[in-house]
Each structure stands twice: as structure tokens, then as C-alpha cells.
Amino acid sequence: MRMDRRDFLKRVAGFSLGFAAANLLVPTSAKCKAAAPVAEWIGTRYLDSAIKENIRKLKQNHPHLKIGETHCHTTYSDGNYSVEQLMIRSASLGLDFLVITEHLIPNLYPLAHSIASIAERGRQFRDWDHDGLEPIRVYPAFEVSTEQGHLILAFPDDYLRPERRGDIVRQFSRFDSTIFPMETAARLVKPFGGISIIPHPNISRAYPFGVSTDFIEKHLTGLVDAIEDISTGHGYRASYAEDLGLSSIGSSDDHFNLIIGTTVTAYDSSLHKDLMSAVRARETFALKVDDSLDELISAARLVL
């Protein structure tokens, strides 16, 4: 039987408190493995139906709207679910496109992992056989670590083809051994017809993570294309894009195949043929689809 929202949140709160109480001395990898089945339970019990209904209403009111996820991870880097699982769930929620962004970090997540993930996206799209579900459009992409923080690089879907992926390898294999300035990564994607997206700006970690908006304004104007204005995973809403003259992005940074679809990027398909075109024209916008888990995710960030 489907729970109402109040009962759902009470049960999730119970899970969260129990998980936090058991958090001491537990390695991060173990915490993620423990959280994965809880995330799946939450999604199937409540969240999926809420996201589906909200996306259905958005599309009913705006028939030309294309809606998608632009920041998430699979088992090819630090996510807990497969490419196939993310594609199936995203399609079932009513999303039109999916940008999986495996990490590219020297000595931790090599480019080969991202290329294998991109190849799997192409294979899943080509061999799609899921009754009642239209195949979701996927884009090649990865999230590269730079001297100033993370940067998402996304490519036209033509680079899903095996003969085109080699071009990416030849240009970006240098990132396997060296952390370069963000300007270098942003420049390299442009000849591919690709785009660069600043994820989780102004968020500090012990390592370069979210580049500051001051640095963006001083050094990246005219180089980067877009910035995350809304992030479910990092719990903020802002107007960075308007302030910096960039395209507005909404995303989840999902690692558990749970919060995909809660915050999305959208564009008008009557004006643009794909995400690349819309971003370059600065005509994407961030949308919050569901905020049921926002407070709980903020709490979970303290233990994961």
C-alpha cells in the first residue's frame, strides 16, 4: 500500500537517525553500501511516483519542454548503481535526457573508467528493450578534477560512437596523471562542440571541489558555459547563472539512483535541437521538481 507523505517522511527520518547513530568509525565506502538499499526503498515506496507526477504536469503545461539530469554517477566511479539502472529509472520518471558524469581524478578514477561508462551508455541506448519505455537520450560526459575544483565536460551524442570516442581519449588522457587549471579543461572541450558546466560552486572541501564565483568572474568568463544554480545533493538554490552570464543548470549529483529527477535542467525543444545548443545560447533553466528529501539530504551530508 502506498504511504502518504507524512508517514513516508517519518519512516525515512527513522532510517536517517539510526544510520547516523551507527556512523562512528564506519568507513565512507561501507556507509555508502549501507545507504544504497535504504535509498532504493525510499525511491520505490514514495519518491518515484511524486517525481513522475510533477514531471507529467510540467510537460502537460509546457509541451515543448525537454527535461533532464546533468550530474550523476554510476559504479564506473563512485556511484552505487549501474549505467543501465540509471537509464531505466530516468526514462521511467519521464526525463528526456541523462548526463552521467563519472569522475576523472589522477590515480583514482582514470579516463578509461569514463570512456567505458560512455561506451555502456551507447550500448544501452542502441540495444534498448524495456517494454513501455522510450529510450532516454544520453550524452558523453565526465567530471574532471582541476586545480580550482570540479568541472563537468559534456559532448554531443555523436561521441557515443566508438570511432569518435578515440578523439576524447587522445585529448583528455593527459588528465590521468596531472591536475590542470580549470581554464585548460574548459578550452579543450570547445573544439568537440561540447560544453563545460561548473558544479557545486563555492562549496569548500579539503581538496579543490567547488570553484569560487570570484574566480569564475575573473578567469573563466567566455570559457565556461553553464553553472549549477540548484543542486539537490548539495542543498542550495542560487542565481549564479544570471549574475555571471552563464546558462542555468539544475541537477542532483546523485550517487544512489535516488534523487535523479528531483532537480532538473530544462530547455525549449522548439528553439533548440539538443542540450548543447540550448546551453551555448544561455537558454536552459534549473527547475526544482520535488523537495521531499531536501532536509534529510542535508543531514545525510554530515555522515556520508
DOKOLVEX-887923 format. One record per residue (C-alpha): residue in one letter; chain; x, z, y. Coordinates in steps of 0.2 Angstrom, whole numbers, m for minus. Example, Ala and Ser with C-alpha at 12.3 -4.5 7.8 and 13.67 -1.06 7.14 Angstrom:
REM residues 2
A, A, 62, 39, m22;
S, A, 68, 36, m5;
//
This chain:
REM residues 304
M, A, 0, 0, 0;
R, A, 7, m4, 17;
M, A, 11, 10, 28;
D, A, 6, 12, 46;
R, A, 19, 13, 60;
R, A, 19, 32, 62;
D, A, 21, 35, 43;
F, A, 34, 22, 42;
L, A, 45, 30, 56;
K, A, 43, 47, 49;
R, A, 50, 42, 32;
V, A, 64, 32, 40;
A, A, 68, 47, 50;
G, A, 69, 57, 34;
F, A, 81, 45, 27;
S, A, 92, 45, 43;
L, A, 93, 64, 44;
G, A, 98, 65, 25;
F, A, 111, 51, 27;
A, A, 118, 60, 42;
A, A, 119, 77, 34;
A, A, 129, 69, 19;
N, A, 140, 59, 31;
L, A, 156, 71, 32;
L, A, 171, 64, 24;
V, A, 162, 49, 17;
P, A, 172, 33, 19;
T, A, 164, 19, 30;
S, A, 163, 7, 15;
A, A, 154, 20, 5;
K, A, 142, 24, 19;
C, A, 138, 5, 21;
K, A, 135, 4, 2;
A, A, 123, 19, 3;
A, A, 114, 12, 18;
A, A, 111, m5, 10;
P, A, 96, 0, m1;
V, A, 88, 10, 12;
A, A, 89, m5, 24;
E, A, 81, m16, 11;
W, A, 67, m3, 8;
I, A, 63, m2, 27;
G, A, 63, m21, 28;
T, A, 51, m24, 14;
R, A, 40, m9, 17;
Y, A, 36, m12, 36;
L, A, 48, m22, 47;
D, A, 47, m39, 39;
S, A, 28, m40, 42;
A, A, 29, m34, 60;
I, A, 43, m47, 64;
K, A, 33, m61, 56;
E, A, 18, m57, 66;
N, A, 27, m56, 83;
I, A, 36, m72, 80;
R, A, 20, m81, 75;
K, A, 12, m75, 91;
L, A, 27, m81, 101;
K, A, 26, m98, 93;
Q, A, 7, m99, 95;
N, A, 9, m96, 114;
H, A, 24, m107, 116;
P, A, 23, m122, 103;
H, A, 40, m130, 108;
L, A, 50, m113, 107;
K, A, 64, m113, 94;
I, A, 69, m95, 90;
G, A, 84, m89, 80;
E, A, 98, m77, 76;
T, A, 115, m79, 83;
H, A, 125, m64, 77;
C, A, 126, m58, 59;
H, A, 137, m55, 45;
T, A, 137, m58, 26;
T, A, 148, m52, 11;
Y, A, 161, m65, 16;
S, A, 167, m52, 30;
D, A, 159, m35, 32;
G, A, 141, m38, 29;
N, A, 132, m32, 13;
Y, A, 121, m47, 9;
S, A, 125, m65, 4;
V, A, 123, m81, 14;
E, A, 108, m86, 3;
Q, A, 99, m69, 6;
L, A, 101, m70, 25;
M, A, 95, m88, 25;
I, A, 80, m84, 14;
R, A, 75, m69, 24;
S, A, 77, m78, 41;
A, A, 67, m93, 35;
S, A, 53, m81, 29;
L, A, 52, m72, 45;
G, A, 49, m88, 54;
L, A, 66, m91, 63;
D, A, 71, m109, 66;
F, A, 90, m107, 66;
L, A, 103, m95, 60;
V, A, 121, m92, 66;
I, A, 131, m82, 54;
T, A, 147, m75, 62;
E, A, 160, m69, 49;
H, A, 174, m60, 57;
L, A, 191, m69, 59;
I, A, 204, m55, 60;
P, A, 223, m57, 56;
N, A, 227, m48, 40;
L, A, 209, m43, 37;
Y, A, 197, m57, 37;
P, A, 206, m74, 36;
L, A, 199, m90, 42;
A, A, 197, m95, 23;
H, A, 183, m82, 22;
S, A, 174, m90, 37;
I, A, 176, m108, 30;
A, A, 169, m103, 13;
S, A, 154, m95, 21;
I, A, 151, m111, 31;
A, A, 153, m121, 15;
E, A, 140, m110, 7;
R, A, 128, m112, 22;
G, A, 129, m131, 20;
R, A, 126, m130, 1;
Q, A, 111, m118, 3;
F, A, 104, m130, 16;
R, A, 107, m145, 5;
D, A, 100, m138, m11;
W, A, 86, m128, m3;
D, A, 72, m125, m16;
H, A, 62, m110, m11;
D, A, 43, m113, m13;
G, A, 33, m112, 3;
L, A, 49, m110, 15;
E, A, 56, m124, 26;
P, A, 75, m124, 26;
I, A, 82, m115, 41;
R, A, 94, m124, 52;
V, A, 111, m116, 51;
Y, A, 127, m118, 62;
P, A, 145, m116, 58;
A, A, 152, m101, 67;
F, A, 163, m86, 66;
E, A, 168, m71, 77;
V, A, 186, m71, 82;
S, A, 196, m56, 87;
T, A, 206, m59, 103;
E, A, 217, m48, 115;
Q, A, 202, m44, 125;
G, A, 189, m42, 112;
H, A, 177, m52, 100;
L, A, 171, m70, 104;
I, A, 159, m80, 94;
L, A, 163, m98, 92;
A, A, 149, m109, 86;
F, A, 150, m128, 81;
P, A, 137, m142, 79;
D, A, 130, m143, 62;
D, A, 139, m159, 58;
Y, A, 154, m147, 54;
L, A, 145, m141, 39;
R, A, 151, m157, 31;
P, A, 166, m155, 20;
E, A, 176, m169, 29;
R, A, 173, m161, 46;
R, A, 177, m143, 41;
G, A, 196, m148, 39;
D, A, 196, m151, 58;
I, A, 191, m132, 61;
V, A, 205, m127, 49;
R, A, 218, m137, 57;
Q, A, 214, m130, 75;
F, A, 210, m112, 71;
S, A, 222, m107, 56;
R, A, 234, m100, 69;
F, A, 222, m85, 71;
D, A, 226, m79, 54;
S, A, 242, m72, 60;
T, A, 241, m70, 78;
I, A, 229, m62, 90;
F, A, 227, m74, 105;
P, A, 220, m72, 123;
M, A, 201, m75, 124;
E, A, 204, m89, 135;
T, A, 214, m98, 121;
A, A, 199, m97, 109;
A, A, 186, m102, 122;
R, A, 196, m118, 126;
L, A, 199, m123, 108;
V, A, 180, m124, 104;
K, A, 176, m136, 118;
P, A, 183, m152, 110;
F, A, 172, m149, 95;
G, A, 156, m150, 106;
G, A, 155, m131, 102;
I, A, 150, m116, 112;
S, A, 158, m99, 115;
I, A, 147, m83, 116;
I, A, 153, m66, 122;
P, A, 146, m52, 110;
H, A, 143, m34, 115;
P, A, 151, m34, 132;
N, A, 158, m18, 140;
I, A, 157, m9, 123;
S, A, 174, 0, 120;
R, A, 182, 4, 103;
A, A, 199, 10, 98;
Y, A, 203, m9, 96;
P, A, 198, m24, 108;
F, A, 179, m26, 105;
G, A, 168, m29, 120;
V, A, 177, m38, 134;
S, A, 173, m31, 151;
T, A, 162, m41, 163;
D, A, 175, m39, 176;
F, A, 187, m49, 165;
I, A, 174, m62, 162;
E, A, 171, m65, 180;
K, A, 190, m65, 184;
H, A, 197, m75, 170;
L, A, 183, m84, 159;
T, A, 172, m92, 172;
G, A, 170, m110, 167;
L, A, 177, m107, 150;
V, A, 164, m96, 140;
D, A, 146, m102, 139;
A, A, 135, m88, 135;
I, A, 134, m69, 133;
E, A, 123, m57, 124;
D, A, 110, m49, 136;
I, A, 100, m40, 122;
S, A, 108, m33, 106;
T, A, 98, m23, 93;
G, A, 113, m17, 84;
H, A, 122, m11, 99;
G, A, 106, m4, 108;
Y, A, 107, m12, 125;
R, A, 97, m23, 137;
A, A, 105, m31, 152;
S, A, 106, m46, 164;
Y, A, 124, m51, 161;
A, A, 120, m69, 160;
E, A, 111, m70, 177;
D, A, 125, m60, 185;
L, A, 139, m71, 178;
G, A, 130, m88, 177;
L, A, 130, m90, 158;
S, A, 117, m93, 145;
S, A, 107, m78, 139;
I, A, 108, m73, 121;
G, A, 99, m61, 111;
S, A, 105, m55, 94;
S, A, 106, m41, 81;
D, A, 124, m40, 74;
D, A, 115, m37, 58;
H, A, 126, m31, 43;
F, A, 112, m26, 31;
N, A, 100, m40, 32;
L, A, 88, m28, 40;
I, A, 87, m31, 59;
I, A, 88, m50, 59;
G, A, 74, m56, 70;
T, A, 71, m40, 80;
T, A, 81, m48, 95;
V, A, 82, m67, 96;
T, A, 89, m82, 106;
A, A, 76, m95, 111;
Y, A, 75, m112, 119;
D, A, 63, m126, 123;
S, A, 64, m139, 110;
S, A, 55, m152, 121;
L, A, 70, m151, 133;
H, A, 85, m148, 120;
K, A, 88, m156, 103;
D, A, 98, m140, 97;
L, A, 106, m124, 102;
M, A, 122, m132, 108;
S, A, 113, m142, 121;
A, A, 102, m128, 127;
V, A, 117, m116, 129;
R, A, 128, m129, 138;
A, A, 113, m131, 150;
R, A, 111, m112, 153;
E, A, 93, m114, 147;
T, A, 92, m101, 132;
F, A, 85, m84, 134;
A, A, 85, m67, 125;
L, A, 69, m60, 118;
K, A, 65, m43, 110;
V, A, 54, m46, 96;
D, A, 52, m29, 88;
D, A, 59, m12, 94;
S, A, 53, m1, 80;
L, A, 70, 4, 74;
D, A, 80, 5, 91;
E, A, 81, 24, 92;
L, A, 86, 26, 74;
I, A, 99, 12, 75;
S, A, 107, 21, 90;
A, A, 108, 37, 79;
A, A, 115, 27, 64;
R, A, 129, 20, 75;
L, A, 136, 38, 76;
V, A, 139, 39, 57;
L, A, 142, 21, 52;
//
